[in-house]
Amino acid sequence: MTVYAYVDGPLGAMLLVGRLAPGGRAVLRSLSLPGQKGAVAVEDGWTLAPGAFEEAAGQLGEYFAGERERFELPCDDGAGTEFQRRVWRALEEVPYGSTVSYGEIARRVGSAGAGVRAVGTAIGRNPLLVVRPCHRVIGADGALRGYAAGVERKERLLGLEGALV
């Protein structure tokens, strides 16, 4: 059963989508922001279930309050290709308060050189914004580039983490 909820935050009302696990807790499949490129839209047959996302809402609140640096949520990693999942796992290793270049992520997943563009595409398809920190990936020259929810939100997230100089 697909469940969803909206959680208010400083970047707008976040849409959380997942599947219901035993015990009534949601396994997070998607977190998107208003106006996000490629954002998930609520579909017929989905169930509004804010209580299922209570833990996720709490951790997001702690993150935005500067009290949490890493999310510990059950997530559904079945979406995406094997390459995308490798890139997404590499994103999860980028520490809070730091940034890394697209080229460095490409190197970490064995796709240096021409693979940087494919890495950028995979990052752009990350279904778990904020939770899976694709906002920590920047251009080799230090410029803030490409964030599905807008570069201004990327800048706000990096500012919150103290990663901007």
C-alpha positions, 0 to 999 in steps of 0.5 A, spaced: 500 500 500 502 506 498 502 512 503 503 519 503 504 525 507 506 532 507 511 535 512 512 543 513 519 545 513 523 551 511 523 549 504 516 548 503 511 543 504 515 536 503 511 530 500 513 524 503 511 517 499 512 510 501 509 503 503 506 501 509 511 496 513 508 492 518 507 496 525 504 501 521 511 505 519 512 507 512 518 505 508 520 512 505 520 511 497 520 519 495 521 526 498 520 531 494 519 539 494 514 544 491 516 545 484 521 540 484 523 538 477 521 530 476 517 531 483 512 525 484 505 527 484 499 524 489 496 518 485 489 515 485 489 509 490 494 512 495 492 513 502 494 519 506 497 517 512 501 522 516 502 518 522 506 513 518 511 518 517 512 521 524 519 518 525 521 521 518 517 528 520 521 528 527 528 527 523 527 532 518 525 537 524 531 535 527 535 536 521 532 543 519 533 545 527 541 543 526 540 538 531 541 532 526 547 530 521 544 524 518 538 520 517 536 514 520 530 512 516 527 506 513 528 507 505 526 503 499 532 503 495 529 499 489 528 504 485 533 506 479 538 502 475 544 499 478 548 505 476 543 510 479 543 506 486 551 506 486 551 513 485 546 514 490 550 510 495 556 514 494 551 521 496 550 518 502 557 517 504 558 525 503 559 528 510 554 533 513 557 540 512 562 538 506 561 538 499 564 534 493 564 535 486 560 531 481 567 528 478 569 526 485 562 522 485 564 519 478 571 517 481 568 514 487 563 509 483 568 508 477 565 512 472 571 518 471 571 522 465 565 522 460 561 518 466 561 525 470 555 527 465 551 520 467 553 521 474 550 528 474 543 525 471 543 519 476 544 525 482 538 529 478 534 523 479 535 522 486 528 520 489 530 522 496 531 530 496 534 532 503 535 525 506 540 523 501 544 529 500 545 530 493 545 538 495 552 536 497 555 535 490 557 542 487 561 543 480 569 542 480 570 550 480 565 550 487 559 553 483 552 551 485 549 547 480 543 543 478 539 541 484 532 538 482 528 543 487 532 549 485 539 552 486 536 557 491 534 551 495 541 547 495 544 554 497 539 554 503 541 547 505 548 548 504 548 554 508 544 550 514 550 545 514 555 550 514 558 548 508 558 555 504 564 559 505 
